Every structure is written in C-alpha cells, then in structure tokens.
Amino acid sequence: MAEADTPTSSPPIFNYILGFLLIGIAWGLTTPFIRAAAKTHKPSHHPILSTPAVQNSFVKRTVYGSLFKLTDLLRNPRYAIPLVVNLTGSVWFFLLIGKAELSLTVPITNSLAFLFTVLGDWYVDRKVISKETWLGMILSLSGIALCVQSKR
C-alpha cells in the first residue's frame, strides 16, 4: 500500500516575489554605487610601501599594496555599505535557492539584477537608457514571465 502524500506547507507566492526583488535590488542596484566609489577612491599613503625592503621586492610590493588598497576600500563607507548589501543579497539567494525552484530562481534573480543595474547606472552616473536597453529590459521581463508561466 502506498503512503499518503503529506501536504507540505510552502510560503506564500508573495514571499518568493519579495525575495526575488530584494536579491535583484541587492545585486543590481548596489553595483553602480560600488563602481563609483572604487573609481573615485584615493588610497592613503602607507610609509611601509616606501621602504627599500618593499620597493626592491616585487612580491612584497604587490602583496602589501593589494592589502592596503583592499583595507582602504573597505574603510570607505561609500564602498563598504553597498558591498555589504550586495553580499547580503548573495546570502538571501542561497537561502531562497533552498526553498524556491532552481530553474526559476536563477533566471529571475539574474534578470532583475540586470534591470536594477541599469536603473542604478541611470541614477548614479546619469546614464541615458537607450531604446535598445529598454527593449532588452522588456524582453528580460517577458522571459521571466514565460519562465514562470511554463512552471504553472
């Protein structure tokens, strides 16, 4: 005799939609802010980089220089805050993958990240959104709709 299937309670569809949107915002909207902060960042002077021991060693110069650049960037709130939000989106993504269907989660979140990156570029850099980009955004949303429709 076959066991009766026990109904599993799944979260309301609103939770999935909210999760997809939050991940898209966290990944896409923060990217232009991170890029702008990295482009305008002026690293501080570190005296150790001027010492002969570091100047004469390519490895030391590269390692120390990279570490100082990284710590300088992470101390810059214009860079660090969007980076933390972006990384939080990755945590949300992995939590959502455990609950939502993988074949929907990946294309939806990546497409929304693209859409929010375009909007973030418009807001941060005042980039004009071209007709081709608008068409790409519409086609991306249409693709998301088709993916969702095919799973119903």
C-alpha positions in Angstrom: 0.0 0.0 0.0 1.4 3.4 -1.0 1.9 6.0 1.7 -0.3 9.0 1.5 1.4 12.1 0.4 1.6 14.6 3.3 1.0 18.1 2.2 3.9 20.4 2.7 3.3 23.9 3.5 5.1 26.3 1.2 5.4 30.0 1.8 3.0 32.3 0.0 4.0 33.4 -3.5 4.3 37.0 -2.2 7.4 35.8 -0.1 9.0 34.5 -3.3 8.3 37.6 -5.2 9.7 39.8 -2.4 12.7 37.5 -2.2 13.4 37.8 -5.9 13.0 41.6 -5.8 15.3 42.0 -2.8 18.0 39.9 -4.3 17.7 41.8 -7.6 18.0 45.1 -5.8 20.8 43.9 -3.6 22.9 42.7 -6.6 21.9 45.2 -9.2 21.3 48.5 -7.5 24.5 48.3 -5.5 26.8 47.6 -8.4 26.9 51.2 -9.8 27.5 52.5 -6.2 30.4 50.1 -5.7 31.9 51.0 -9.1 31.6 54.8 -8.5 33.2 54.5 -5.1 36.0 52.4 -6.4 36.6 54.8 -9.3 36.8 57.9 -7.1 38.7 56.3 -4.3 42.0 57.9 -3.3 44.2 55.5 -1.4 46.0 56.9 1.6 49.8 56.9 1.8 51.4 53.9 3.6 55.0 54.6 4.6 55.9 50.9 4.6 55.5 50.9 0.8 58.3 53.4 0.5 60.9 51.3 2.4 63.8 49.8 0.4 62.9 46.3 1.6 59.4 46.6 0.0 60.5 48.7 -3.0 63.1 46.1 -4.0 60.8 43.1 -3.8 58.0 42.6 -6.4 56.2 40.1 -4.2 56.2 42.3 -1.1 55.3 45.4 -3.0 52.4 43.6 -4.7 51.1 41.9 -1.5 51.4 44.9 0.7 50.0 47.2 -2.0 47.0 44.9 -2.5 46.3 44.6 1.2 46.5 48.3 1.8 44.2 49.0 -1.2 41.7 46.5 0.0 41.6 47.8 3.6 41.4 51.4 2.4 38.4 50.5 0.2 36.7 48.6 3.0 37.1 51.5 5.3 35.4 53.8 2.8 31.6 53.7 3.7 30.7 54.7 0.1 32.2 51.3 -1.0 31.7 49.2 2.1 28.0 49.7 2.6 26.9 48.8 -0.9 29.3 45.9 -0.8 27.7 44.5 2.4 24.2 44.9 0.9 25.4 43.1 -2.2 26.9 40.3 -0.2 23.7 40.1 1.9 21.9 39.6 -1.4 24.1 36.5 -2.0 23.1 35.1 1.4 19.4 35.7 0.6 19.9 34.0 -2.8 21.3 30.8 -1.2 18.5 30.8 1.3 15.9 31.2 -1.4 17.5 28.5 -3.6 16.8 26.1 -0.8 13.1 26.9 -1.0 12.2 28.0 -4.5 12.6 26.1 -7.7 16.2 26.5 -9.1 15.1 26.8 -12.7 13.1 29.9 -11.8 15.3 31.4 -9.1 18.5 31.8 -11.1 17.0 33.4 -14.3 14.6 35.7 -12.3 17.2 37.0 -9.9 19.9 37.5 -12.6 17.4 39.3 -14.9 16.2 41.5 -12.0 19.8 42.3 -11.1 20.4 43.4 -14.7 17.3 45.6 -14.6 18.3 47.2 -11.3 21.9 47.7 -12.5 20.5 49.7 -15.5 18.4 51.8 -13.1 21.3 52.2 -10.8 23.5 53.4 -13.6 20.9 55.9 -14.6 20.7 57.2 -11.0 24.4 57.2 -10.1 26.1 58.1 -13.4 23.1 59.8 -15.0 23.5 57.4 -18.0 20.7 57.7 -20.6 18.9 54.5 -21.0 18.9 53.8 -24.8 16.0 52.3 -26.8 17.9 49.1 -27.2 18.4 48.8 -23.4 14.7 49.5 -22.8 14.0 46.7 -25.3 16.4 44.4 -23.6 14.7 45.1 -20.2 11.2 44.4 -21.7 12.5 41.2 -23.3 14.0 40.2 -19.9 10.8 40.8 -18.1 9.0 38.8 -20.9 11.4 36.0 -20.4 10.8 35.9 -16.7 7.0 35.8 -17.3 7.5 32.9 -19.8 9.6 31.0 -17.3 7.0 31.5 -14.5 4.2 30.6 -16.9 5.9 27.4 -18.0 6.1 26.2 -14.4 2.4 26.7 -13.6 
